[in-house]
Amino acid sequence: LHLLSLEEQKRLCRSWINGEAPGTAVSWHPYPTSLRIVNWCRANLRDDNVQQSLYRQAAYLYRHLETHVMGNHLLENARALVYAGIFFGEQGEAERWLDRGLQIYRDETPEQILPDGGHYERSPMYQALVLEGYLDVCNLLPDGHPDRSWVEDTTVSMMEALRSLTHPNGRLA
């Protein structure tokens, strides 16, 4: 999305909004909804229809987390809630999204991130994907936020683990 012109971004988002009734299609499953929320927040489109849909998607995700799948999917849900919570600030239930997203990270980090910094699924690809989420959360949290320090420590540990899974040519093992 970020590689497209502003008008093309808006056109694609509006097309998705007009083509997908809320909560009805595969595109509303929590994982793709999470990815879309992150990308739409990053795009920061100043369009009322897009922002209304983005809010609706975050509210839907908040009520449909992937607790049955867990793993990296639940962390992706959490990242999206953090993004949406910060994006919408004090509007409506956005603070609850942020709190729930951070709570998932607090609960899941001891389960999913091993003492050596590796992701418990032991997949180099998942290591990189999950690390990206932690880096995003770390970058979104302001200095002095109570969760910032431990998220930062976790990302450093995860980066070291990822480095050990990377060949000298920079490709993942």
N, C-alpha and C positions, 0 to 999 in steps of 0.2 A: 504494500500500500504506500509506504513512504517513498518509493521510487517513482511514483506517478505524479502528474501535475495535480494541483489543488482541485481543479474542476473535475478531473478524472476520478480522484479519490471520492469526492462528494457524489458523483454519478454512480459509482460502484456501490457505495454505502446505501444510497437511496434505492438503488435497484434491489439490493438485498432486502431492505426494509419492506419494499412494496411486494416482494415475492415470497416472503416468509411470514406466515401468521405466527404470532408469539407462541412458543412452546410446542409447536406441532411437528416439526421436521427434524431430521438428523442434525441439521445445522444448529438446533437448539439443545443438543446434548451438552452436558457440562464442559467437556474438553474443548470442542470447537467454539463454544460460547466464550470460554476463558481466553482462547487465543485471539478471538475477535475483539474482546474487550480490551486486551492489552494493546493490540494494534490500533484500534480506534482511539484509545486514550493517547497513545504516542502521536497519532496524526493530529490530535487537538483541533478537529474540524469545528469551526464556529458556524454551525448549521443547526437550527432548532430541531428539525426532524431527526437528524443524526444523534444529537445529544439526548433527545427524548427516548430514542430507541436504545442508546447506550445505557441510559439509566434503567430502562425496563429490563435489558439484558442482565445488568448487574443484580437487580432485584430478583430476577428469576434464578440466576446462579446461586445467590445467597440461600435460596430455598431448595436447591437441587444439587448439592455438592456430591461429588463422587466418593462417598464414604464406603461404598460397596466395592470399588476398584482399588482405592487407596494409592499407595506408591506415588510415582511422579504425576499421575493425573490429579490427585488431591492437592499436591503442591502447586500445580498449574492453576487449579481453582483458587487457591489461596493467593497466588501472585495477582490474579485478576481482581480479586476482592480488594487487595491492597491498592492496586492501581486505581480502581474505580472509587474507592474510599477517599483517596488523596485527590483524585481528579474532581470529584464533586464536593469535597470539603465538608461543610456543615449543612449541605442541602439534604433534606429528607432523612433517609436512613443510612446515608453514606458513612457516618461514623461507625455504625454497627458493622458495615462491610469491612472497614479497615480493622476494627477490633477482632472480628472473626477471622480474617485473613492472617493477621499476626498470631492469633491464638493457634491456628492450624500449624503455622511455622514453629511455634514454641512446642507444641505437642509432638509434631512429626520429626523434628530435627534429631532428637535422641534415638528415634526408631529408624530413620532413613539414612542418616549420616553417621557412618561408623567412626570409631576413634581415629582411624588413619585418614579421615577426610573423604573416604570413598562412599559413593552411594551404595546402599545395600543391595541393589540389583546387580551390581558389579559389571555393568555395561559401560564401556567408554562413552558411547553416544548418550546414554542417560546421565552419566556424570556431567557431560558438557551441558546438556539441556537443563538439568536441575541447577547446576552452578549459575547458568544465565539467570534463572529466576531469583536466586539468592543475591546475585549482583544487582539486579533490578531493584529488589526490595531495599538493599543497602543504600543504593543511590537515591531512592525515593524518600527514605527516612531522614529527617533533618538531624544535624549534629545535636547531641544532647537528648535525643529520643531514647527512652529507656530500653528499647530493643536494638538500637543501632550497634552497640558494642558487641553483643554476642553474634549478631548477624554478620558483622564484619569479620569476627574471628572465624566463624564458620566458613565464610567465603575464602579466606586465606588458606585454611586447611583443605578445602575442596580444590583450590587452584593447585596446591602442591600435589594432591592426589592425581589431578588431571595431568599435570606435568609428567608424572611417572607412567601415565598411560599413553604418552605421546612419543612417537618415533622422532629421531633426530631431524627428519625432513619436515616435521610439524604436523604430520598426519596422525590421526588417532589409531591406536593399536586395534 
